[in-house]
Amino acid sequence: MSVDADGRVRSWTLDPSRPRYVPPAGAVDAHCHVFGPQALHPFAARAKYLPQDAAPDTLFALRDRLGFARNVIVQASCHGTDNAATLDAIACSDGRARGVAVVDPAIDDVGLHALHDGGIRGIRFNFLKRLVDDAPKHRFLDVARRLPAGWHVVVYFEADILAELRAFLDAIPVPLVIDHMGRPDVGQGPDGPDMRAFRMLLDSRPDIHFKATCPDRLDPAGPPWDHFATAVAPLVADYPTRALWGTDWPHPNMQDAMPDDGALVNMIPRIAPTSQLQAAMLVDNPARLYWADDIAS
């Protein structure tokens, strides 16, 4: 673990390997974050963790090192509902980033459209109790009904609460993206109860996407994350137009087991073994969700 003099934690490796796998042209890292810089963007008073700065220039240098073209920057929980750090990162990306915000459900339409102008294309609802104190479903549904055209909702939860969330998820009137597949127990394999329940969710409506991400979080056996590959590859194969992928850099709360980002990229052909699956997961699917206006023009 790396902790600085102010007690701020680093959760990412400073020297990631260069991956063997080369992503296709236009590939998108569709799940990453920025932290701070704290001097410009202080962390929320109720933040559950205090990270070291993980600034946009570091993220974009990693993007280039790993062979990606664009990023989707997801608002980190340590910044609460102040999206300034995410918006600043998008603004300095030369058009190569879009974002997902975390908002106070009371945000007005002017605020939502200002976020749209800043490159935001969705909002995130977090149900991990260790990260957030309050997740008011009725207020979440209210703001979901008022989103700008073309936006979606990202939902983060753990597999053991999927059943109790089903009515809430069914009521969301815009497309959904499920972070990290709802954190299934990949040790159960591709046909285990967690994956079966998640497939039932995907089969319930055609506009649910998922992030085939975070072997470092989900596979307790550790690298090379064989349980993850075995459990997730059939999901990507069966739902090729729904899968997204991302590094999760700078890996919040992973300071005790920092993953090698190059090794994470090398997982891609293990869960998406054909060029068609890779192009869908890395290029086509994120482009529809985050750069639809570019496609239309």
C-alpha positions, 0 to 999 in steps of 0.5 A, a space after each residue: 500500500 502507498 500512503 502519503 504524508 496526508 494519509 491519501 492512498 494510491 490504488 494504481 501501479 505507477 508502471 503498468 506493463 504494455 499489453 500484448 493485446 492490441 485493441 482495434 482502432 477507435 477502441 474505448 476504455 468505457 469505465 475509468 475515473 479521475 481523482 482531483 487534483 485535490 487542490 482544484 477539486 476537493 473531495 466530498 466531506 462524506 467521501 469513504 476513501 481519500 485517494 492521491 491525485 489521479 489527474 487527467 494527464 495521467 489517465 490519458 497517458 495510460 490510454 495511449 500506452 494501452 492502445 485506446 482511442 477514447 475514454 468514458 470517465 465515470 464520476 468517482 464516489 469520492 467527489 460526491 455530486 460535484 462533477 467538476 473534476 470529471 467535466 474538467 477531464 472531459 474538457 481537456 481530452 481534445 474530444 476523446 472523452 465523454 462522461 457519466 455523472 453523479 447528481 443530486 436528484 433535485 438537479 434541475 433541467 438547466 443543470 442536466 443540460 449543462 452537464 450534457 454540454 460538458 460531455 456527460 451522457 449518463 448518470 450513475 446510481 450507486 447501491 454499494 453501502 460501503 461507498 454511499 450513505 443513501 440511495 433513494 430509489 424514488 428520487 432516482 426514478 424522478 431524475 431518470 425521467 428527466 434526463 436529456 435525450 440519448 442519456 442512460 443510467 448506470 447502476 452499481 450494485 452487488 449480486 446479492 441485492 439484484 432481486 430486490 432491485 428488479 422492480 426499480 430497474 424495471 421502472 427506469 425509463 431509459 437504457 441501463 448500463 450495469 457496472 461490473 455485471 452486478 458483481 457476480 461470484 465468478 467462482 460459480 462459473 458461467 451457469 452459477 446462480 449469480 450469472 443466471 440471475 443476471 442473464 434473466 435481467 438482460 433478457 427482461 429488456 433489450 436496452 440493458 448493457 453491462 461492463 465486462 470489467 474488473 477481474 481484479 475485483 471479482 476473481 479472488 483467485 487472483 491473476 491470471 483471473 481464470 475464473 473470471 475468463 471462464 464465467 464472463 466469456 459466454 456472457 459476452 458471446 451471448 450478448 455481443 451488442 450489450 457488452 462494454 469494457 474498461 480498465 476501472 483505472 485508478 482502481 478505487 479501493 484496490 490499494 492492497 491488490 493493485 492490478 497491472 493495467 496491461 494484464 487487464 487489457 490482455 484479458 480482452 481476447 480471453 472474454 471476447 476471442 473474435 475480432 467481431 466480438 472485440 470490435 463490438 465491445 470496444 468500439 461499436 457499443 460504447 460509440 452508440 451510447 456515448 458518441 451517438 451525436 457523432 454517428 448521427 452527423 
